[in-house]
Amino acid sequence: MTEKISFDTDMLKLMGLFDKITHAKLKDCFFDREKLVFLVEPGELGKALGKNKENVPKIEKLLNRKIKIVEFSPTRLGFIKNYITPLKIEGISEEGDIVTIVGSDTKTKGLLIGIKAQNLRNLEKIVGKYYTVQEIKVV
């Protein structure tokens, strides 16, 4: 189920810095383990990345941490595809609140699932912030 999004002062500062550098419309900002994820509005990814993707290393250097920029999608499957990029998948489908991702090879499947399925459960938690999702499976 979707939840109300709130930010603390530090997160607002990070969002302000991102906005100042990229001028992209930001939808959300959160930590995904060690990475800081900036979720931009649909159509804003190019602006957020900058010419030759120069904004990513610039922001990473200023914040001294790895970042990920993801484009939001109005559909659940589109959002999941955008979030797991650059991993290559063969397909993605949904049946009710269960999403199934078809991995292209065993390495991709392993990266999607993670040790003790921690990557998959983490993805479910993130997708659950914006969409209703019961489970995400990788086959």
Backbone hydrogen bonds in HBPLUS format (Angstrom, degrees):
<---DONOR---> <-ACCEPTOR-->    atom                        ^
c    i                          cat <-CA-CA->   ^        H-A-AA   ^      H-
h    n   atom  resd res      DA  || num        DHA   H-A  angle D-A-AA Bond
n    s   type  num  typ     dist DA aas  dist angle  dist       angle   num
A0012-LEU N   A0008-ASP O   3.02 MM   4  6.32 155.9  2.08 153.7 161.0     1
A0013-LYS N   A0009-THR O   3.02 MM   4  6.31 146.7  2.13 146.2 155.0     2
A0014-LEU N   A0010-ASP O   3.04 MM   4  6.39 155.3  2.10 147.6 154.0     3
A0015-MET N   A0011-MET O   2.91 MM   4  6.17 157.6  1.96 150.2 156.5     4
A0016-GLY N   A0012-LEU O   2.90 MM   4  6.06 149.6  1.99 140.7 149.1     5
A0017-LEU N   A0013-LYS O   2.97 MM   4  6.23 155.3  2.03 148.4 154.3     6
A0018-PHE N   A0014-LEU O   2.99 MM   4  6.25 161.0  2.03 148.3 153.4     7
A0019-ASP N   A0015-MET O   2.91 MM   4  6.11 161.2  1.95 148.4 153.5     8
A0020-LYS N   A0016-GLY O   2.90 MM   4  6.07 156.1  1.96 146.5 153.2     9
A0021-ILE N   A0017-LEU O   3.06 MM   4  6.28 153.1  2.13 149.9 156.0    10
A0022-THR N   A0018-PHE O   2.88 MM   4  5.95 170.7  1.89 157.6 160.8    11
A0023-HIS N   A0019-ASP O   2.82 MM   4  4.79 144.5  1.94 125.3 136.8    12
A0041-GLU N   A0025-LYS O   2.98 MM  16  5.74 165.3  2.00 154.4 156.7    13
A0027-LYS N   A0039-LEU O   2.68 MM  12  5.48 159.2  1.72 153.8 160.8    14
A0028-ASP N   A0039-LEU O   3.14 MM  11  5.00 156.5  2.20 136.3 140.0    15
A0039-LEU N   A0028-ASP O   2.85 MM  11  5.00 168.8  1.87 144.6 146.5    16
A0030-PHE N   A0037-VAL O   3.03 MM   7  5.38 155.5  2.09 146.3 154.2    17
A0037-VAL N   A0030-PHE O   2.74 MM   7  5.38 169.9  1.75 175.0 173.6    18
A0032-ASP N   A0035-LYS O   2.80 MM   3  5.24 164.5  1.82 156.0 161.2    19
A0035-LYS N   A0032-ASP O   3.09 MM   3  5.24 152.6  2.16 133.8 127.6    20
A0036-LEU N   A0066-LYS O   3.07 MM  30  6.47 162.5  2.10 146.9 150.9    21
A0068-LYS N   A0036-LEU O   2.91 MM  32  6.25 146.6  2.03 151.2 151.8    22
A0038-PHE N   A0068-LYS O   2.84 MM  30  6.25 162.3  1.87 164.5 170.6    23
A0070-VAL N   A0038-PHE O   2.93 MM  32  6.25 164.9  1.95 159.5 164.0    24
A0040-VAL N   A0070-VAL O   2.84 MM  30  6.20 156.5  1.89 160.0 167.0    25
A0072-PHE N   A0040-VAL O   2.82 MM  32  5.86 172.5  1.82 170.7 170.9    26
A0044-GLU N   A0041-GLU O   3.10 MM   3  5.63 151.4  2.18 145.2 144.2    27
A0048-ALA N   A0044-GLU O   2.93 MM   4  6.13 156.1  1.99 153.2 160.9    28
A0049-LEU N   A0045-LEU O   2.86 MM   4  6.10 158.4  1.91 157.9 162.7    29
A0050-GLY N   A0046-GLY O   3.01 MM   4  6.10 152.8  2.08 144.5 152.1    30
A0055-ASN N   A0049-LEU O   3.05 MM   6  5.36 153.7  2.12 152.1 151.2    31
A0053-LYS N   A0050-GLY O   3.09 MM   3  4.92 148.0  2.19 128.2 120.0    32
A0054-GLU N   A0051-LYS O   3.09 MM   3  5.88 153.7  2.16 121.6 126.9    33
A0059-ILE N   A0055-ASN O   2.89 MM   4  6.02 164.2  1.92 155.3 158.2    34
A0060-GLU N   A0056-VAL O   2.91 MM   4  6.08 165.1  1.93 157.2 162.2    35
A0061-LYS N   A0057-PRO O   2.92 MM   4  5.97 153.9  1.99 142.2 148.5    36
A0062-LEU N   A0058-LYS O   3.09 MM   4  6.33 160.2  2.13 144.9 150.3    37
A0063-LEU N   A0059-ILE O   2.90 MM   4  6.06 159.8  1.95 154.7 159.7    38
A0064-ASN N   A0060-GLU O   2.73 MM   4  5.44 123.4  2.05 134.0 148.3    39
A0065-ARG N   A0060-GLU O   3.28 MM   5  5.31 140.9  2.44 132.9 142.3    40
A0079-PHE N   A0075-THR O   2.99 MM   4  6.16 155.0  2.05 147.6 154.4    41
A0080-ILE N   A0076-ARG O   3.02 MM   4  6.31 160.2  2.06 151.3 156.3    42
A0081-LYS N   A0077-LEU O   2.95 MM   4  6.17 163.1  1.98 150.1 154.7    43
A0082-ASN N   A0078-GLY O   2.96 MM   4  6.16 162.7  1.99 147.8 152.6    44
A0083-TYR N   A0079-PHE O   2.86 MM   4  6.06 153.3  1.93 148.1 156.1    45
A0084-ILE N   A0080-ILE O   3.00 MM   4  6.21 156.9  2.06 154.6 158.8    46
A0087-LEU N   A0084-ILE O   2.93 MM   3  5.84 149.1  2.03 141.3 139.5    47
A0090-GLU N   A0102-VAL O   2.80 MM  12  5.40 150.8  1.88 155.6 163.4    48
A0102-VAL N   A0091-GLY O   2.79 MM  11  5.06 179.3  1.79 148.9 148.8    49
A0093-SER N   A0100-THR O   2.87 MM   7  5.29 159.3  1.91 151.4 158.4    50
A0100-THR N   A0093-SER O   2.80 MM   7  5.29 165.8  1.82 151.3 156.2    51
A0095-GLU N   A0098-ILE O   2.89 MM   3  5.38 162.7  1.92 158.0 163.7    52
A0098-ILE N   A0095-GLU O   3.22 MM   3  5.38 163.3  2.25 119.6 123.6    53
A0134-GLN N   A0097-ASP O   2.69 MM  37  5.08 163.7  1.71 137.5 142.6    54
A0135-GLU N   A0097-ASP O   3.43 MM  38  6.87 156.2  2.49 140.7 143.0    55
A0099-VAL N   A0135-GLU O   2.91 MM  36  6.33 163.4  1.94 160.0 162.3    56
A0137-LYS N   A0099-VAL O   2.75 MM  38  6.18 162.1  1.78 161.0 167.1    57
A0101-ILE N   A0137-LYS O   2.77 MM  36  6.07 163.4  1.79 152.7 157.8    58
A0139-VAL N   A0101-ILE O   2.88 MM  38  6.29 160.7  1.91 161.3 167.3    59
A0109-LYS N   A0105-ASP O   3.05 MM   4  6.33 163.6  2.08 153.6 158.6    60
A0110-GLY N   A0106-THR O   2.88 MM   4  6.02 156.1  1.94 144.0 150.7    61
A0111-LEU N   A0107-LYS O   2.93 MM   4  6.23 154.4  1.99 149.4 156.1    62
A0112-LEU N   A0108-THR O   2.92 MM   4  6.15 154.2  1.99 150.5 157.8    63
A0113-ILE N   A0109-LYS O   2.92 MM   4  6.10 159.3  1.96 151.7 157.1    64
A0114-GLY N   A0110-GLY O   2.78 MM   4  5.66 161.6  1.81 149.2 154.7    65
A0119-ASN N   A0113-ILE O   3.14 MM   6  5.23 126.5  2.44 131.4 136.2    66
A0120-LEU N   A0113-ILE O   3.34 MM   7  4.91 150.6  2.44 128.8 122.4    67
A0117-ALA N   A0114-GLY O   3.24 MM   3  4.97 146.4  2.36 123.1 114.5    68
A0118-GLN N   A0115-ILE O   3.07 MM   3  5.85 163.7  2.10 121.7 125.9    69
A0121-ARG N   A0117-ALA O   3.04 MM   4  6.29 163.8  2.07 155.7 159.8    70
A0122-ASN N   A0118-GLN O   2.96 MM   4  6.01 152.7  2.03 142.2 150.1    71
A0123-LEU N   A0119-ASN O   2.92 MM   4  6.12 152.8  2.00 142.7 150.0    72
A0124-GLU N   A0120-LEU O   2.96 MM   4  6.25 154.8  2.03 146.8 153.7    73
A0125-LYS N   A0121-ARG O   3.02 MM   4  6.29 151.6  2.11 142.3 149.5    74
A0126-ILE N   A0122-ASN O   3.02 MM   4  6.34 158.8  2.06 150.8 155.9    75
A0127-VAL N   A0123-LEU O   2.89 MM   4  6.07 172.9  1.90 158.5 160.4    76
A0128-GLY N   A0124-GLU O   2.85 MM   4  5.84 147.5  1.96 139.9 149.8    77
A0129-LYS N   A0126-ILE O   3.10 MM   3  5.42 153.7  2.17 105.3 113.3    78
A0130-TYR N   A0127-VAL O   3.05 MM   3  5.71 150.6  2.14 116.8 124.0    79
A0131-TYR N   A0127-VAL O   2.87 MM   4  5.89 157.6  1.92 158.6 165.5    80
